[in-house]
Amino acid sequence: MDKHSRYALRAVLIVAVAAATVTLNATPAPAESDCVMRTDGWIGCDPARSMPSPAVTTASPGIAMSMPVGKLLKAAFDAGAKRDWTTAQARLADAIAMQSSNEMDQFEINVAASFISINSGDHPAALAAYRRTVASPLFSTALTSPEQSGTLKNSMVLCNEIRDYKGAIAFGERMIANGAIDNASAVSLALAYFGDGDWAKAQDLAQKAIDASVAAGIKPSDTALQIVLKSKAAQAH
């Protein structure tokens, strides 16, 4: 293929922040027709909306996904749009079985694997695929900024699920370094700081998330409120 197709998940609302100060701007939850935000910060979207018709990107000139792998991944995402995850997994397996050495093929397979795995309920496989995606040299060029943020956010939430707080912190702090973080992600990062025993950072970030919500007329996260209270108590001892 002369140009590779993009199929990455676009599921997270992003607000610009200053990387040094981590100033948060609260945004309303996404419309239910687009995404459903759970209380733990995870955002899951209707695949028919989060997987639009393939768009062409020229972010990585000279690197293109091969036609055979591209056809299989398109078939996988077409099945995902219909919520046919069995077929999606089968087409993904076919793409993996080709054992392509093409760098873009490998990258796009990991992007597809993370999306299909999370929608199939296989969180360990999803996190493994997210880790490979983020570790790739193509991460910062083949994905748009919102796609990068969504990948980092989902990786952070999944790390928190298995209590890999240091891993979650690494993903969250990379979001900040990229210059964008949303309020739910800030709460997830505060939770990771709390789990890792960094009470001061946990309290500071959770409080900023609360303040941003109040300023925007949005009910603050119960998790953020608990983090502030428990962090204060921990530091008092």
Secondary structure, DSSP 8 states (H G I E B T S, - for coil): --S-EE---------B--TTT----------TTTEEE-TTS-EEE-HHHHS-S-EE--SSTT----HHHHHHHHHHHHHHHTT-HHHHHHHHHHHHHT----HHHHHHHHHHHHHHHHHTT-HHHHHHHHHHHHHSTTHHHHS-HHHHHHHHHHHHHHHHHTT-HHHHHHHHHHHHHTTB--HHHHHHHHHHHHHTT-HHHHHHHHHHHHHHHHHTT----HHHHHHHHHHHHHHH-
